[in-house]
Amino acid sequence: MVYTNLRDNIELVLTIYHNSLKHGIEVIKHYEPVPQILGYPDELNQVWTNLVHNAIQAMNNQGTLTIRLFQQGEAVVVQFTDSGCGIPPEIQLKIFDPFFTTKPVGEGSGMGLSIVKRIIDRHQGDITLKSQQGHTTFSVSLPMPSTTP
């Protein structure tokens, strides 16, 4: 684990997805100053990549993606909120299960969110979901180290 700047990590992922975002998705960023965390940057980038990719698909490339970064108690929280179709209540408990997908055959393996969950667990963090039509938020909470650089 190394000290990791989450804002820089998120910005890197947004740069990678720039072409997918620029043609119909408004990205709103609310970044508060937060301390660096101890983590595996490449794994965390995989989390942000998956959440951004899923948001783009949920919105059919049209809508608003809001990203928040803030401190809450002894944790740093990253939230991704999209204006897409939402996740029906009856499947919300299954979305982190390996191989569970609502995508057509050939479009998704059902492993993305289970890998996200495993990475967040490895960081001793937590991921939660709140969803309704037009408003889905994934919140990732990661513990702050007892000392920062």
Buried (B, 14 or more C-beta within 10 A) or exposed (E): EEEBEBBEBBBBBBEBBEEBBEEEBEBEEEBEEBBBBBBBBEBBBBBBBBBBBBBBBBBEEEBBBBBBBBEEEEBBBBBBBBBBBBBEEEEBEEBBBEEBBBEEEEEBEBBBBBBBBBBBEEBEBBBEBEBEEEBBBBBBBBBBBEEEE
